[in-house]
Amino acid sequence: MQQEILSIIAREAAMDPSDVRSDMTLEELGLDSLGLVEMIFSIEETFGISVPFNANEPTQNDFDISSVGAIVRAVERLISTPELA
């Protein structure tokens, strides 16, 4: 699952998945707001979940986007807790 999430993030950041590290921020990835929204849509579609995310206020939600690792953990939490998805 982690590799699939990293692949989605890498694709949206136009990077090779092997270059994406868990400590990288969205800024380090070069993702703008449109790239972030596309990444969220791809994650939702791939895993059949609904990410609680507001693109206008990305820090005002329960989905942590502070780093690649935080995104992976948030997606794993949504998948393992179906009532959150």
Residue, then its C-alpha position, 0 to 999 in steps of 0.5 A: m500500500q505504501q508503495e502505491i501511495l508513493s507512486i501516486i505522489a511521485r506521479e503528481a510531482a513528476m518525480d521518480p518514485s525512488d526519489v520520494r522520501s517520507d520526510m519530504t514536504l509538498e513544497e519539496l515535491g514541488l506540488d502546487s494546490l492543483g497537484l495536491v488536489e489531483m493527488i487526493f483524487s487519485i488516492e481516493e479513486t485508487f483506495g475507494i476512500s473519501v479523504p476529509f480535505n479542504a483544498n482552500e484550507p489544507t491545514q484545517n482538517d484531519f488529513d495530515i499533509s505535512s509530509v509524504g510519511a504523514i500522507v501515507r499514515a493518514v491514508e493507512r488510517l482511513i483504510s483501516t478504519p472504514e467508518l472514517a473513510 
